[in-house]
C-alpha cells in the first residue's frame, strides 16, 4: 500500500488528483468538514465520478494516514536504533521529523489531526503505528537518562510528548519555501527542545 500511495501522490492520473485534493481539503477544513461533493469540485469532476477511482472518503483518509505515519517512522527509526549518543540521535530525529513535514505539510496536518476520524476497523492499526513512532523517542530518552545525559528527574513520557507536541504543530506554520531550510528549522527546534531535558 505504501508504494501505491507514494506513486499516486506524485502521479498525474485522476486517482492521484483525488488523493492530493483529499490531503488539501482534509488538512484545511478537516475530514468531517469535507464532503464528496467538495472533493469532486476540487478535482473538477462530478461527485459520482469519484467512485470510479476510490472506494470511499474514509478509504482516502486511511491511505493518507498510513502513508504519512510510514514516512515518519522510516525517517526516524534509523536514528533511534543507530550509533551515537542519545543526545545526537534525538537531535537527528527532531530534524528528520521536520524534514518529513516540509515534504508535504498538508499530508502532515491530516496525519496529526485527522487520524482520530478513522473507522473502527482502521483506527487500531493507526494507533499501533503511532505508538511505534512514539516508542522511538521514548527509547532514546530512556537511554539518555540511563547514561546521565538527560535529567534523571524528568518524566520521560511527558518529555517525549512535549517534544512531539511541538513537532506536530510545525505543519501549521512551516513554509517549505521559507527563508530557512527544513534542516535549519529542525536544528533550531532541537536546540530549543533539548534544553529542557539535558542534564
Secondary structure by P-SEA (a helix, b strand, c coil): caaaaaaaaacccaaaaaaaaaaaaaaacccccccaaaaaaaacccccccccccccaaaaaaaaaaaaaaaaaaaccccccccccaaaaaaaaaaaaaaaaaacaaaaaaacccccccccccaaaaaaaaaaaaaaaaaaaaaaaaacccccccaaaaaaaaaaaaaaaccccccccccccaaaaaaaaaaaaaccccc
